[in-house]
Amino acid sequence: MYDVIIIGSGPAGYAAGIYAGRSMLSTLLITGSTLGGWAALTAEIENYPGFPDGIQGPELMDRMQKQAEKFGVKI
């Protein structure tokens, strides 16, 4: 039994998971066939806040996954 179930592991899904986890809600994030969604398949992301020089898509999604897991999100 979960308080929150999120479908999709793209940036929006992970952001929702991070906020729910930080709010102490039991959270499950359901992924598709590619962990991290389309962003994980993108070579260079240059328009994401906080990365003025851009970041590789897989690296961004890995960081978001680790942060979500830090707050107890089950993936």
PyMOL commands that set and color helices and strands:
alter all, ss='L'
color gray80, all
select helices_A, chain A and resi 11-22+37-41+57-70
alter helices_A, ss='H'
color red, helices_A
select strands_A, chain A and resi 4-7+27-30
alter strands_A, ss='S'
color yellow, strands_A
deselect
rebuild
show_as cartoon
